[in-house]
Amino acid sequence: MVNYYEILEVSQKASKEVIEKAYKALAKKYHPDLNQDNKKEAEMKMQKIN
C-alpha cells in the first residue's frame, strides 16, 4: 500500500498548505527537465510524487 505522506515527506496530520508546499518543492527538485544528469531517476521520482 502506497503511503503518500511518506512520499511527500510530511506527517499524516499535515495541513493542506503544508502538503501542497511539499509537493511543489519535490516536483521542482525532481522535475526531469531540471535534472538532465539523472533524467531516468527524476522521471521515476516524479511518477511517485504525482
N, C-alpha and C positions, 0 to 999 in steps of 0.2 A: 504494500500500500504506500502510495506516494505522500510524503509529508511536505506540503507546500510551504509551511512556516520554516521548516529546516532548510529548504532550498533557498528561500529568501533571507535566511539568517535572522529571523525575528522571533519573538516569543509568541506563544499562542494567544496571549492576551493583548497583543499589539493593536493599536488603533488603526483605522482605515488609512489615516495620513501616514503613519509610520510604514505600513505595508506598501503604499504607493511610492514613498520615498526610497525604500529598499529596492523595489522593483526597478525604478528608474536608474538608480545607481548601478545595479548589477547589469542592467541592459546596456548602459553606456560602457561599463567596464568590459563586457564580453561581446560587444557587437562585432561581427565578422569584418566589417569594413574598417574598424579601428584596430583590429588585431591581425594584421597581414602576416605576421610571423607564425602564429598558431591559428590559422583560419579554421581548420577542421575542429580543433578543440573548442574554439569560440562558438562555432555553429552548434556543437553538441550542448554546450552550456546554455546557449540562447534557447534551444528547444526545451530544455528543462525549465528554464525561467518562464518561458511563455506558457 
